[in-house]
């Protein structure tokens, strides 16, 4: 997806935007949430069992990214009413407040 200025509130677009912005910088809020998700995944026996059954390291990495992003999107959808991409930054919007989630250099 090309990162362009837009406003949206659906999960599919959010997941696409998160995928694109993942190569950029995560805000401290997102870093904190990812850290908590990592902790949860390491304590989740079913996840670890399935992950450990995979033999390909790329498959393991893909599983982690998908699981992390789904959990993160779920948190975002609960916290925010909509999302805005503006000037190569992704914001979560609740009422009139915007929280920076990700930013990326487009140079």
N, CA, C and O atoms as a MOPAC input file, in Angstrom:
PM7 MOZYME 1SCF
protein

 N      0.84100 1    -1.16700 1     0.00000 1
 C      0.00000 1     0.00000 1     0.00000 1
 C      0.89300 1     1.23800 1     0.00000 1
 O      1.89100 1     1.28800 1     0.71900 1
 N      0.54600 1     2.19900 1    -0.77600 1
 C      1.26300 1     3.45600 1    -0.80200 1
 C      0.80000 1     4.30100 1     0.38000 1
 O     -0.40100 1     4.49800 1     0.56400 1
 N      1.73300 1     4.80100 1     1.18100 1
 C      1.38100 1     5.59900 1     2.36000 1
 C      0.95100 1     6.97800 1     1.87700 1
 O      1.77200 1     7.77100 1     1.41700 1
 N     -0.32600 1     7.25000 1     1.98500 1
 C     -0.86700 1     8.53400 1     1.55200 1
 C     -1.73700 1     9.09600 1     2.66300 1
 O     -2.19900 1     8.36300 1     3.53600 1
 N     -1.95300 1    10.39000 1     2.62200 1
 C     -2.80100 1    11.02500 1     3.61500 1
 C     -4.22100 1    10.49500 1     3.48000 1
 O     -4.81600 1    10.55300 1     2.40400 1
 N     -4.75600 1     9.97900 1     4.57600 1
 C     -6.10500 1     9.43100 1     4.57400 1
 C     -6.58700 1     9.24100 1     6.00500 1
 O     -5.79600 1     9.22700 1     6.94900 1
 N     -7.90000 1     9.09600 1     6.14600 1
 C     -8.53200 1     8.78500 1     7.41900 1
 C     -9.33200 1     7.50700 1     7.21800 1
 O     -9.99600 1     7.33900 1     6.19500 1
 N     -9.26800 1     6.60000 1     8.19800 1
 C     -9.98100 1     5.32900 1     8.08900 1
 C    -10.27100 1     4.80000 1     9.48000 1
 O     -9.72300 1     5.27800 1    10.47300 1
 N    -11.14200 1     3.80500 1     9.53300 1
 C    -11.45800 1     3.21300 1    10.84100 1
 C    -11.59900 1     1.69100 1    10.78000 1
 O    -11.96100 1     1.07000 1    11.77900 1
 N    -11.32400 1     1.09100 1     9.64200 1
 C    -11.50600 1    -0.35900 1     9.52000 1
 C    -10.20800 1    -1.12600 1     9.78800 1
 O     -9.10500 1    -0.61100 1     9.60500 1
 N    -10.38100 1    -2.35800 1    10.22100 1
 C     -9.24500 1    -3.19700 1    10.61300 1
 C     -8.34000 1    -3.54600 1     9.43400 1
 O     -7.11900 1    -3.55600 1     9.58700 1
 N     -8.90500 1    -3.82900 1     8.27100 1
 C     -8.07900 1    -4.21900 1     7.13000 1
 C     -7.11000 1    -3.11000 1     6.72300 1
 O     -5.92900 1    -3.36700 1     6.49100 1
 N     -7.61100 1    -1.88100 1     6.63600 1
 C     -6.74700 1    -0.76400 1     6.27500 1
 C     -5.73000 1    -0.51100 1     7.37400 1
 O     -4.57700 1    -0.18800 1     7.09100 1
 N     -6.14600 1    -0.65500 1     8.62200 1
 C     -5.22400 1    -0.48400 1     9.74200 1
 C     -4.07700 1    -1.48900 1     9.64700 1
 O     -2.91500 1    -1.11300 1     9.79800 1
 N     -4.38500 1    -2.74600 1     9.40300 1
 C     -3.33700 1    -3.76900 1     9.28600 1
 C     -2.39100 1    -3.46500 1     8.12700 1
 O     -1.18100 1    -3.64800 1     8.25300 1
 N     -2.93200 1    -3.00200 1     7.00300 1
 C     -2.08200 1    -2.63800 1     5.86700 1
 C     -1.17200 1    -1.46400 1     6.22500 1
 O      0.01600 1    -1.47100 1     5.90300 1
 N     -1.73500 1    -0.46200 1     6.89100 1
 C     -0.93800 1     0.69900 1     7.28700 1
 C      0.14900 1     0.28600 1     8.28000 1
 O      1.28900 1     0.73600 1     8.17100 1
 N     -0.19600 1    -0.56200 1     9.24200 1
 C      0.79200 1    -1.02900 1    10.21200 1
 C      1.92000 1    -1.77800 1     9.51000 1
 O      3.08800 1    -1.62400 1     9.86900 1
 N      1.57700 1    -2.58000 1     8.52200 1
 C      2.59200 1    -3.31100 1     7.75700 1
 C      3.54700 1    -2.33100 1     7.08700 1
 O      4.76600 1    -2.49400 1     7.15100 1
 N      2.97900 1    -1.30600 1     6.44200 1
 C      3.81600 1    -0.32000 1     5.75600 1
 C      4.68000 1     0.46300 1     6.73700 1
 O      5.86500 1     0.68000 1     6.48300 1
 N      4.10400 1     0.88300 1     7.84200 1
 C      4.82900 1     1.70500 1     8.80400 1
 C      5.80700 1     0.89800 1     9.64800 1
 O      6.63300 1     1.48600 1    10.34600 1
 N      5.74100 1    -0.40900 1     9.60700 1
 C      6.63100 1    -1.23600 1    10.42400 1
 C      8.09800 1    -1.01400 1    10.06900 1
 O      8.97900 1    -1.27300 1    10.88900 1
 N      8.36600 1    -0.54100 1     8.86100 1
 C      9.76500 1    -0.27000 1     8.49300 1
 C     10.23100 1     1.08100 1     9.03500 1
 O     11.40900 1     1.42300 1     8.92700 1
 N      9.31700 1     1.83800 1     9.61200 1
 C      9.65000 1     3.13900 1    10.18800 1
 C      9.89900 1     3.02700 1    11.68500 1
 O     10.33200 1     1.99100 1    12.19000 1
 N      9.61300 1     4.11700 1    12.37300 1
 C      9.82300 1     4.17700 1    13.82100 1
 C      8.49900 1     4.02500 1    14.55500 1
 O      7.49300 1     4.63800 1    14.19600 1
 N      8.52400 1     3.20100 1    15.58100 1
 C      7.37000 1     3.02800 1    16.45800 1
 C      7.42800 1     4.08200 1    17.55600 1
 O      8.50100 1     4.39100 1    18.07300 1
 N      6.28200 1     4.62600 1    17.90500 1
 C      6.23500 1     5.57800 1    19.01300 1
 C      6.51400 1     4.83400 1    20.32000 1
 O      6.42800 1     3.60600 1    20.36000 1
 N      6.84700 1     5.56100 1    21.38700 1
 C      7.03300 1     4.89900 1    22.68200 1
 C      5.79000 1     4.11200 1    23.11100 1
 O      5.91600 1     3.04900 1    23.71900 1
 N      4.60500 1     4.61500 1    22.80500 1
 C      3.37000 1     3.89300 1    23.12600 1
 C      3.34000 1     2.54100 1    22.43100 1
 O      3.04900 1     1.52400 1    23.06100 1
 N      3.63300 1     2.52100 1    21.15200 1
 C      3.62200 1     1.26100 1    20.39100 1
 C      4.72500 1     0.33500 1    20.89700 1
 O      4.50900 1    -0.87100 1    21.02100 1
 N      5.89500 1     0.87800 1    21.18800 1
 C      6.98000 1     0.05400 1    21.72300 1
 C      6.55700 1    -0.62600 1    23.02400 1
 O      6.85400 1    -1.79900 1    23.24800 1
 N      5.86300 1     0.12200 1    23.87100 1
 C      5.37900 1    -0.42900 1    25.13600 1
 C      4.34700 1    -1.53400 1    24.90200 1
 O      4.38900 1    -2.57800 1    25.55400 1
 N      3.43500 1    -1.30100 1    23.98200 1
 C      2.41100 1    -2.31000 1    23.67700 1
 C      3.03100 1    -3.56300 1    23.07300 1
 O      2.63600 1    -4.67500 1    23.42100 1
 N      3.99600 1    -3.39800 1    22.17400 1
 C      4.66900 1    -4.54500 1    21.55500 1
 C      5.42100 1    -5.33800 1    22.62000 1
 O      5.42400 1    -6.56800 1    22.58800 1
 N      6.04400 1    -4.65900 1    23.54200 1
 C      6.74600 1    -5.34500 1    24.62500 1
 C      5.77400 1    -6.19700 1    25.44800 1
 O      6.08900 1    -7.33500 1    25.79400 1
 N      4.60100 1    -5.65500 1    25.75800 1
 C      3.58900 1    -6.40400 1    26.51100 1
 C      3.07400 1    -7.59000 1    25.69200 1
 O      2.84200 1    -8.66700 1    26.24100 1
 N      2.89800 1    -7.40000 1    24.39800 1
 C      2.44400 1    -8.49500 1    23.52600 1
 C      3.50200 1    -9.58800 1    23.47700 1
 O      3.16900 1   -10.77200 1    23.53200 1
 N      4.76800 1    -9.20900 1    23.37300 1
 C      5.84800 1   -10.20400 1    23.36600 1
 C      5.82300 1   -11.04500 1    24.63500 1
 O      5.99200 1   -12.26300 1    24.59000 1
 N      5.61300 1   -10.38600 1    25.75800 1
 C      5.52700 1   -11.08900 1    27.04400 1
 C      4.36700 1   -12.08900 1    27.03000 1
 O      4.51800 1   -13.24000 1    27.44000 1
 N      3.20800 1   -11.62900 1    26.55000 1
 C      2.03200 1   -12.50700 1    26.47800 1
 C      2.30300 1   -13.71900 1    25.60200 1
 O      1.94300 1   -14.84200 1    25.95400 1
 N      2.94200 1   -13.48900 1    24.45500 1
 C      3.21000 1   -14.59700 1    23.53100 1
 C      4.16400 1   -15.60800 1    24.14300 1
 O      4.00600 1   -16.81000 1    23.93300 1
 N      5.14600 1   -15.14200 1    24.89100 1
 C      6.09100 1   -16.06400 1    25.52100 1
 C      5.45600 1   -16.85600 1    26.65900 1
 O      5.99000 1   -17.88500 1    27.07100 1
 N      4.33600 1   -16.38800 1    27.16200 1
 C      3.62300 1   -17.10100 1    28.22300 1
 C      2.46600 1   -17.93600 1    27.67900 1
 O      1.83200 1   -18.68200 1    28.42600 1
 N      2.19300 1   -17.81200 1    26.39600 1
 C      1.06800 1   -18.50700 1    25.77500 1
 C      1.53400 1   -19.87300 1    25.25400 1
 O      2.20700 1   -19.95000 1    24.22600 1
 N      1.18300 1   -20.92500 1    25.95100 1
 C      1.69200 1   -22.26400 1    25.64200 1
 C      1.29100 1   -22.75700 1    24.24700 1
 O      2.11100 1   -23.34500 1    23.54300 1
 N      0.05400 1   -22.52500 1    23.84900 1
 C     -0.40500 1   -22.97800 1    22.52500 1
 C      0.41300 1   -22.30400 1    21.41800 1
 O      0.83900 1   -22.95600 1    20.46500 1
 N      0.62300 1   -21.00600 1    21.55300 1
 C      1.40800 1   -20.26400 1    20.56100 1
 C      2.82200 1   -20.82200 1    20.48700 1
 O      3.32800 1   -21.10100 1    19.40000 1
 N      3.46700 1   -20.98600 1    21.65500 1
 C      4.84100 1   -21.48900 1    21.68100 1
 C      4.93700 1   -22.88900 1    21.09900 1
 O      5.88100 1   -23.20700 1    20.37400 1
 N      3.96300 1   -23.71700 1    21.41700 1
 C      3.96500 1   -25.09100 1    20.89500 1
 C      3.87100 1   -25.09400 1    19.37500 1
 O      4.59900 1   -25.82200 1    18.69900 1
 N      2.96600 1   -24.27200 1    18.84100 1
 C      2.81600 1   -24.20300 1    17.39000 1
 C      4.07200 1   -23.60900 1    16.75200 1
 O      4.58000 1   -24.14000 1    15.76500 1
 N      4.57200 1   -22.50700 1    17.31800 1
 C      5.78100 1   -21.86400 1    16.79500 1
 C      6.94000 1   -22.84900 1    16.76000 1
 O      7.67000 1   -22.93100 1    15.77200 1
 N      7.10000 1   -23.58900 1    17.83900 1
 C      8.21700 1   -24.52600 1    17.92100 1
 C      8.06400 1   -25.72100 1    16.98600 1
 O      9.04000 1   -26.41100 1    16.68900 1
 N      6.83900 1   -25.96700 1    16.52200 1
 C      6.63200 1   -27.06100 1    15.57000 1
 C      7.04300 1   -26.66500 1    14.15000 1
 O      7.22000 1   -27.52300 1    13.28500 1
 N      7.19200 1   -25.37300 1    13.92300 1
 C      7.61500 1   -24.90100 1    12.60400 1
 C      9.12200 1   -25.07600 1    12.47700 1
 O      9.86800 1   -24.78700 1    13.41200 1
 N      9.56100 1   -25.54500 1    11.33000 1
 C     10.98800 1   -25.79500 1    11.14500 1
 C     11.67900 1   -24.65700 1    10.39800 1
 O     12.88800 1   -24.47200 1    10.53900 1
 N     10.94800 1   -23.91500 1     9.62800 1
 C     11.51900 1   -22.82800 1     8.84200 1
 C     11.50500 1   -21.53900 1     9.66600 1
 O     10.46200 1   -21.12900 1    10.17400 1
 N     12.66100 1   -20.91400 1     9.79100 1
 C     12.77200 1   -19.67400 1    10.57500 1
 C     11.92900 1   -18.55000 1     9.98900 1
 O     11.40500 1   -17.71800 1    10.72900 1
 N     11.79300 1   -18.51900 1     8.65600 1
 C     10.94800 1   -17.50100 1     8.02700 1
 C      9.48700 1   -17.69700 1     8.41200 1
 O      8.76600 1   -16.72200 1     8.62200 1
 N      9.04700 1   -18.94300 1     8.50400 1
 C      7.67400 1   -19.22700 1     8.92800 1
 C      7.44900 1   -18.78000 1    10.37300 1
 O      6.39300 1   -18.24500 1    10.70900 1
 N      8.44400 1   -19.00400 1    11.21600 1
 C      8.34600 1   -18.57600 1    12.61500 1
 C      8.25400 1   -17.05700 1    12.70900 1
 O      7.45200 1   -16.52000 1    13.47300 1
 N      9.07600 1   -16.37500 1    11.92900 1
 C      9.06600 1   -14.90600 1    11.93500 1
 C      7.73500 1   -14.37300 1    11.42400 1
 O      7.18200 1   -13.42500 1    11.98300 1
 N      7.22800 1   -14.97800 1    10.37100 1
 C      5.93800 1   -14.56000 1     9.81200 1
 C      4.80000 1   -14.78600 1    10.80800 1
 O      3.91700 1   -13.94000 1    10.94500 1
 N      4.82000 1   -15.91600 1    11.49700 1
 C      3.80900 1   -16.20200 1    12.51400 1
 C      3.84700 1   -15.13400 1    13.60300 1
 O      2.80500 1   -14.62400 1    14.01300 1
 N      5.04300 1   -14.79800 1    14.06900 1
 C      5.18200 1   -13.78600 1    15.11300 1
 C      4.62600 1   -12.43500 1    14.65200 1
 O      3.85300 1   -11.80100 1    15.37000 1
 N      5.01800 1   -12.00400 1    13.46800 1
 C      4.57500 1   -10.70500 1    12.96100 1
 C      3.06400 1   -10.66500 1    12.81100 1
 O      2.43000 1    -9.67900 1    13.18700 1
 N      2.48300 1   -11.72100 1    12.27000 1
 C      1.02300 1   -11.76600 1    12.10600 1
 C      0.31700 1   -11.71700 1    13.45600 1
 O     -0.65000 1   -10.97400 1    13.62600 1
 N      0.78800 1   -12.49100 1    14.39700 1
 C      0.15800 1   -12.53000 1    15.71800 1
 C      0.31800 1   -11.19700 1    16.43900 1
 O     -0.63100 1   -10.68600 1    17.03200 1
 N      1.50900 1   -10.64500 1    16.38400 1
 C      1.76700 1    -9.34700 1    17.01800 1
 C      0.87000 1    -8.26000 1    16.42200 1
 O      0.25100 1    -7.48400 1    17.14900 1
 N      0.80900 1    -8.21700 1    15.09300 1
 C      0.02700 1    -7.16900 1    14.44400 1
 C     -1.46500 1    -7.32600 1    14.69500 1
 O     -2.16200 1    -6.32600 1    14.86700 1
 N     -1.97100 1    -8.54900 1    14.72200 1
 C     -3.39200 1    -8.75700 1    15.01400 1
 C     -3.73300 1    -8.29500 1    16.42600 1
 O     -4.75700 1    -7.64800 1    16.64500 1
 N     -2.87200 1    -8.63100 1    17.37700 1
 C     -3.10800 1    -8.21200 1    18.76500 1
 C     -2.99000 1    -6.70000 1    18.91700 1
 O     -3.77400 1    -6.08100 1    19.63700 1
 N     -2.02300 1    -6.11300 1    18.24700 1
 C     -1.83100 1    -4.66800 1    18.30800 1
 C     -3.01200 1    -3.94100 1    17.66500 1
 O     -3.49600 1    -2.94500 1    18.20200 1
 N     -3.47400 1    -4.43600 1    16.52300 1
 C     -4.63000 1    -3.82700 1    15.85300 1
 C     -5.86800 1    -3.91300 1    16.74400 1
 O     -6.65800 1    -2.97000 1    16.80100 1
 N     -6.03700 1    -5.01600 1    17.42600 1
 C     -7.17700 1    -5.17500 1    18.33400 1
 C     -7.13600 1    -4.11100 1    19.43800 1
 O     -8.16200 1    -3.51900 1    19.77300 1
 N     -5.96300 1    -3.87600 1    19.99200 1
 C     -5.80300 1    -2.84600 1    21.02500 1
 C     -6.11700 1    -1.46900 1    20.44100 1
 O     -6.84500 1    -0.68300 1    21.04700 1
 N     -5.56800 1    -1.18400 1    19.27200 1
 C     -5.81100 1     0.11200 1    18.63600 1
 C     -7.30000 1     0.33400 1    18.36800 1
 O     -7.82300 1     1.42300 1    18.60500 1
 N     -7.96900 1    -0.69200 1    17.87800 1
 C     -9.39600 1    -0.55700 1    17.55100 1
 C    -10.23900 1    -0.32100 1    18.80400 1
 O    -11.28600 1     0.32400 1    18.73500 1
 N     -9.79200 1    -0.83300 1    19.93500 1
 C    -10.50100 1    -0.58700 1    21.19200 1
 C    -10.23900 1     0.82700 1    21.70900 1
 O    -11.12500 1     1.44500 1    22.29800 1
 N     -9.03900 1     1.33700 1    21.49300 1
 C     -8.64100 1     2.64400 1    22.03600 1
 C     -9.07600 1     3.83200 1    21.18800 1
 O     -9.35400 1     4.90900 1    21.71600 1
 N     -9.13500 1     3.63800 1    19.88200 1
 C     -9.32700 1     4.76800 1    18.97200 1
 C    -10.58800 1     4.61300 1    18.13100 1
 O    -11.04100 1     3.50700 1    17.83500 1
 N    -11.13700 1     5.77100 1    17.75600 1
 C    -12.32000 1     5.80100 1    16.89600 1
 C    -11.93600 1     5.70800 1    15.42800 1
 O    -12.65700 1     5.11100 1    14.62800 1
 N    -10.80300 1     6.29800 1    15.07700 1
 C    -10.33700 1     6.27500 1    13.69400 1
 C     -8.82500 1     6.45900 1    13.68300 1
 O     -8.18500 1     6.63400 1    14.72000 1
 N     -8.27900 1     6.41200 1    12.47000 1
 C     -6.84000 1     6.52000 1    12.27900 1
 C     -6.58700 1     7.48700 1    11.13400 1
 O     -7.35800 1     7.56300 1    10.17800 1
 N     -5.48800 1     8.22600 1    11.25500 1
 C     -5.14900 1     9.22600 1    10.24600 1
 C     -3.70400 1     9.01400 1     9.83100 1
 O     -2.81600 1     8.86500 1    10.67000 1
 N     -3.48500 1     9.00300 1     8.53600 1
 C     -2.13300 1     9.04600 1     7.99500 1
 C     -1.96800 1    10.45200 1     7.43700 1
 O     -2.70900 1    10.88500 1     6.55500 1
 N     -0.97800 1    11.14700 1     7.97400 1
 C     -0.70500 1    12.51500 1     7.52700 1
 C      0.79200 1    12.77700 1     7.65300 1
 O      1.39000 1    12.51900 1     8.69700 1
 N      1.38300 1    13.28500 1     6.59500 1
 C      2.81200 1    13.63500 1     6.57900 1
 C      3.68200 1    12.46600 1     7.03400 1
 O      4.58500 1    12.63700 1     7.85300 1
 N      3.40400 1    11.28000 1     6.49900 1
 C      4.18900 1    10.06500 1     6.77500 1
 C      4.16000 1     9.66700 1     8.24700 1
 O      5.12200 1     9.10600 1     8.77200 1
 N      3.04300 1     9.96600 1     8.90100 1
 C      2.82800 1     9.55700 1    10.29200 1
 C      1.45900 1     8.92000 1    10.40800 1
 O      0.50500 1     9.34000 1     9.75300 1
 N      1.37400 1     7.89700 1    11.25200 1
 C      0.10600 1     7.22500 1    11.53000 1
 C     -0.31700 1     7.59400 1    12.94300 1
 O      0.43100 1     7.39900 1    13.90100 1
 N     -1.52800 1     8.12900 1    13.05700 1
 C     -2.07900 1     8.54800 1    14.33900 1
 C     -3.32400 1     7.74700 1    14.67100 1
 O     -4.07600 1     7.35700 1    13.77800 1
 N     -3.53900 1     7.50400 1    15.94800 1
 C     -4.80600 1     7.00300 1    16.44600 1
 C     -5.59400 1     8.20300 1    16.94800 1
 O     -5.04200 1     9.07000 1    17.62700 1
 N     -6.90300 1     8.25900 1    16.61300 1
 C     -7.71700 1     9.41900 1    16.96000 1
 C     -8.85900 1     8.98900 1    17.86900 1
 O     -9.60400 1     8.05900 1    17.55800 1
 N     -8.98300 1     9.67800 1    18.99200 1
 C    -10.08100 1     9.46700 1    19.94200 1
 C    -10.59500 1    10.84400 1    20.30800 1
 O     -9.85300 1    11.66300 1    20.85000 1
 N    -11.86000 1    11.10600 1    20.01600 1
 C    -12.43800 1    12.43500 1    20.20500 1
 C    -11.59300 1    13.42400 1    19.39500 1
 O    -11.46400 1    13.25600 1    18.18200 1
 N    -11.03000 1    14.42400 1    20.01400 1
 C    -10.20900 1    15.39800 1    19.28400 1
 C     -8.71500 1    15.16300 1    19.47000 1
 O     -7.90300 1    15.91900 1    18.93700 1
 N     -8.34400 1    14.14300 1    20.20800 1
 C     -6.93400 1    13.88000 1    20.50100 1
 C     -6.33300 1    12.91400 1    19.48800 1
 O     -6.98000 1    11.95600 1    19.06400 1
 N     -5.09600 1    13.17900 1    19.11100 1
 C     -4.33400 1    12.30700 1    18.20500 1
 C     -3.11200 1    11.77900 1    18.93900 1
 O     -2.35700 1    12.54500 1    19.53900 1
 N     -2.92500 1    10.47300 1    18.88900 1
 C     -1.71900 1     9.85400 1    19.43200 1
 C     -0.86800 1     9.36600 1    18.27100 1
 O     -1.35000 1     8.63700 1    17.40400 1
 N      0.39500 1     9.76800 1    18.25500 1
 C      1.31400 1     9.27600 1    17.24600 1
 C      1.59200 1     7.80000 1    17.49700 1
 O      1.95000 1     7.41000 1    18.60800 1
 N      1.42600 1     6.98100 1    16.46100 1
 C      1.71100 1     5.55700 1    16.57400 1
 C      2.99800 1     5.18300 1    15.85200 1
 O      3.84700 1     4.48600 1    16.40700 1
 N      3.13900 1     5.64200 1    14.62200 1
 C      4.31500 1     5.33300 1    13.81100 1
 C      4.67800 1     6.55300 1    12.97800 1
 O      3.84400 1     7.41800 1    12.71000 1
 N      5.93900 1     6.60000 1    12.57800 1
 C      6.35900 1     7.59400 1    11.58200 1
 C      7.42100 1     6.95100 1    10.70900 1
 O      8.12900 1     6.02900 1    11.11500 1
 N      7.50300 1     7.47100 1     9.49600 1
 C      8.43800 1     6.89300 1     8.55100 1
 C      9.02800 1     8.01600 1     7.70800 1
 O      8.33300 1     8.97400 1     7.36900 1
 N     10.30700 1     7.89900 1     7.37200 1
 C     10.96000 1     8.86900 1     6.48700 1
 C     10.68900 1     8.44500 1     5.05000 1
 O     10.97700 1     7.31400 1     4.66100 1
 N     10.14400 1     9.34500 1     4.28500 1
 C      9.79200 1     9.02900 1     2.89300 1
 C     10.80300 1     9.60500 1     1.91400 1
 O     10.50000 1     9.74700 1     0.72900 1
 N     11.98600 1     9.93700 1     2.38200 1
 C     13.00600 1    10.56800 1     1.52600 1
 C     13.67200 1     9.55700 1     0.66200 1
 O     14.55500 1     9.90100 1    -0.12300 1

